[in-house]
Amino acid sequence: MSEETRSHIYQIDLEADPETVFDALITPSAICGWWGASTAIVLPEEGGFWNAAWGEPDDPDYITFHRITEYDYPNVIELDETRYYTKFESPPFDLNVKARFEVDPISDRLTSIRVIQSGFPQDEIADEFYAACEKGWHDTFEGLRKYIGSA
């Protein structure tokens, strides 16, 4: 497998101030609301963690755990040291990805949010998982748009 990696970059503009958008990234009840997680736990600080699970609380379908390696409220949160569990078929490669969220004000009530998810192997063995993540970011950020719009 190749040592080179590839990344996703996905960005949308939201009608909200940067603090509202950033708070949605770090508030467990918000994460459950816009990302559809069944539970989330976040210790929002550099060296803290970001953890979420989807499915039944006692038997989740998916769990993701990240260390927060950069935290600059309300501008940047970077999630690294990823641990991923699924009770279904695991990716056929070592999952060593990180996600960086950048929140930038455009105007008083318009904010851009961008995710850069990196570390996917270039090898074709990762193609299916990579494509699923790409679609996932589109769907996830649409959930964020709806959540912010209803807040």
C-alpha angles and dihedrals in degrees: 000000000000122000091220118097138200134216143212120224116189126172139177136171119235132196097239141083119269093254092057092049094046092046088057088059095053106030111093096213090050092049089053090049101050102024096039094235116159091216138004135185122191132179097191105210138087105285090022125112143246116207131172137169133197125205131027112356093233094040110026122191093213136014126185125187126186136177113227103236097172127028124175110158120245097002114051141015120174122194118200140151087063122200115188130186130184129172086213126063112321120222111277092237138051106282105223103156134141132200125212119192117199120191117195128179115232096177138336093291104019124079133177120219122192131183122201110192111186141173103067112145116248089223115110089240086078097046098097095047091044091052091048090052091049091054089042093059091051091051093041094051090048086055088051091050091053092045093050090046092054096045 
